[in-house]
Amino acid sequence: MDTDKLETPDWLFKQLKSVFNFSFDAAASAGNNKCTLWSDSLDTDWKEVARGGVVWLNPPYSNPGPFLAKAADEAVRGVTTVALIKGDPSTRWWQVFVEGVATLVWIPNRIRFNLNRKPTKYPASFPSVLAVYWGVKWKP
């Protein structure tokens, strides 16, 4: 299965949206966007589009590094981003853009993602983590 096509499960997004009230989905397509405002490009100015709101990010699992680097850069500009990522501390992208950069919340069970807006038959073969990149105004 192409993990880049996995979509955030609705139950998880609804729970997180009740806390963060996301205004922008930063790695989406017309078929899997979770917010009215969305983009599938790293060229988008998240601060401008989110307009003070929180960004949701479920980056492509084959290459999350550029999206996580952007989340870290946007946090410096005051944008809070919550990213759903593969829990893989052995990777370079994790060591550079996640560890010590974001607040991590490990999801206790393997997630059953969606594919084409429907739950997959089996849960993911990897653990998932929420990486929160706190914008200046949100930092606890």
C-alpha positions in Angstrom: 0.0 0.0 0.0 1.2 3.5 -0.9 1.5 5.2 2.5 1.5 8.6 0.9 -2.2 8.0 0.0 -3.2 7.3 3.6 -5.7 9.8 5.0 -6.2 11.0 8.5 -9.1 9.1 10.1 -12.1 11.3 10.8 -12.4 10.3 14.4 -8.8 11.4 15.1 -9.2 14.7 13.2 -12.4 15.5 15.0 -10.9 15.0 18.4 -7.9 17.1 17.6 -9.9 19.8 15.9 -12.0 20.2 19.1 -8.8 21.2 20.9 -6.9 23.1 18.2 -9.7 24.3 15.9 -7.6 23.9 12.7 -7.9 26.5 10.0 -5.6 25.1 7.3 -4.6 21.7 6.0 -1.1 22.0 4.8 -0.6 18.7 2.9 -3.9 17.8 1.2 -5.6 17.3 -2.0 -9.2 17.9 -3.2 -9.9 14.3 -2.3 -8.5 14.1 1.3 -8.5 17.7 2.7 -9.7 18.1 6.3 -10.1 21.9 6.3 -11.9 24.3 3.9 -8.5 25.9 3.3 -5.9 23.5 2.1 -2.8 23.2 0.0 -0.6 20.5 -1.6 2.4 22.8 -2.0 5.3 23.8 0.3 5.3 27.1 -1.5 2.2 28.3 0.4 2.7 30.9 3.2 1.1 29.1 6.1 1.0 32.2 8.3 -0.8 34.1 5.6 -3.3 31.4 4.8 -3.9 30.2 8.4 -4.5 33.8 9.6 -3.6 33.2 13.2 -5.2 29.7 13.2 -3.6 26.3 13.8 -2.3 24.3 10.8 -3.1 20.6 10.4 -0.4 18.5 8.7 -0.4 14.9 7.6 2.7 14.9 5.3 3.6 12.3 2.7 5.1 9.5 4.7 7.7 8.7 1.9 9.3 12.2 2.4 8.0 14.1 5.4 11.2 16.1 6.0 10.5 19.1 3.8 7.0 19.5 5.4 8.4 19.2 8.9 11.2 21.7 8.1 8.5 24.1 6.9 6.4 23.5 10.1 9.5 24.3 12.2 10.2 27.5 10.2 6.6 28.5 10.4 6.6 28.0 14.2 9.3 30.7 14.4 6.9 33.0 12.6 4.2 32.3 15.1 2.3 29.5 13.4 1.3 26.5 15.4 1.2 23.2 13.4 0.1 19.8 14.6 1.6 17.0 12.4 0.6 13.4 12.3 3.8 11.4 11.5 5.3 8.0 11.5 7.0 7.3 14.7 10.5 6.5 13.4 13.3 8.1 15.5 15.9 6.2 13.4 15.5 8.5 10.4 17.4 11.6 9.6 14.3 13.7 9.2 13.2 12.8 12.7 16.6 13.7 14.2 16.7 17.0 12.4 13.1 18.3 12.3 11.3 16.4 15.1 13.5 15.5 18.1 14.0 18.5 20.3 12.0 20.7 17.9 8.4 19.6 18.4 6.4 18.4 21.4 5.6 14.7 20.8 2.5 12.8 21.7 2.7 9.1 20.9 -0.6 7.6 19.9 -0.9 4.4 21.9 -2.4 2.1 19.3 -1.7 1.6 15.6 -4.0 3.8 13.6 -6.4 2.5 11.0 -6.0 5.2 8.4 -8.5 6.0 5.6 -8.0 5.4 1.9 -10.4 7.1 -0.5 -12.4 8.4 2.6 -13.0 4.8 3.9 -11.1 3.0 6.8 -8.4 0.6 5.6 -8.9 -3.1 6.4 -5.8 -3.2 8.7 -4.1 -0.7 11.0 -0.8 0.8 10.0 2.3 -1.3 10.3 4.0 1.5 12.2 3.3 3.7 15.3 2.1 7.2 14.8 3.0 10.4 16.6 1.6 13.9 16.9 4.4 16.4 16.6 3.3 19.9 17.7 5.3 22.8 16.5 4.3 25.6 18.8 4.1 29.1 17.4 5.4 31.8 19.6 1.9 32.8 20.9 0.8 29.2 21.7 3.9 27.9 23.5 2.9 26.6 27.0 
